Amino acid sequence: MKKEVLLDGVKCAGCANTVQERFSAIEGVESAEVDLATKKAVLESQTEIDTETLNAALAETNYSVLSA
């Protein structure tokens, strides 16, 4: 299952790497890629991943999912 989300707070390559690592750690996520230029993340997963789960993965960071 492919999901694309718009991110807030992602301003540099380090930010993008942090988001990518946190999304990749979510159970069921097979891959996560963050495009710094568009501020979007594309996830491939075995099951549907909701926005609440994505934002929970970003807890204690300055990043969030704006839309899914």
C-alpha positions in Angstrom: 0.0 0.0 0.0 1.4 3.4 -1.0 0.7 6.6 1.0 2.0 10.1 0.4 1.8 12.7 3.1 2.7 16.4 3.4 5.1 17.3 6.2 5.6 20.4 8.4 8.9 21.5 10.0 11.2 19.6 7.6 13.8 22.2 6.6 17.1 20.3 6.1 18.6 16.9 5.1 18.9 16.0 8.8 15.2 16.7 9.4 14.3 14.5 6.4 16.5 11.7 7.7 14.9 11.8 11.2 11.4 11.6 9.7 12.5 8.8 7.4 14.0 6.8 10.2 11.0 7.3 12.5 8.5 6.3 9.7 10.6 3.3 8.8 10.4 2.1 12.4 6.6 1.9 12.3 5.4 -1.7 12.3 4.2 -2.7 8.8 6.1 0.1 7.0 8.3 -1.5 4.3 9.9 1.7 3.1 9.8 5.5 3.7 11.3 8.2 1.6 11.2 11.9 2.3 11.6 14.5 -0.5 13.1 17.7 1.1 12.2 19.9 -1.9 8.5 19.0 -1.8 8.2 18.3 2.0 6.5 15.0 1.2 7.0 11.5 2.5 6.1 8.4 0.5 5.5 5.3 2.5 5.1 1.7 1.3 3.3 -0.5 3.9 1.6 -3.8 4.3 -1.4 -2.2 5.9 -3.0 1.3 6.0 -1.1 3.7 8.2 -3.2 6.6 9.5 -2.1 10.1 10.2 -2.4 9.7 14.0 0.2 6.8 13.8 2.5 8.9 11.7 2.3 11.9 14.1 2.8 9.6 17.1 6.0 8.4 15.4 7.1 12.1 15.2 6.4 12.8 18.9 9.1 14.8 20.6 10.3 16.3 17.3 9.4 19.6 15.6 7.9 17.7 12.7 4.3 16.8 11.9 2.1 15.4 9.1 -0.2 18.1 7.7 -2.2 15.9 5.3 -2.5 12.4 4.2 
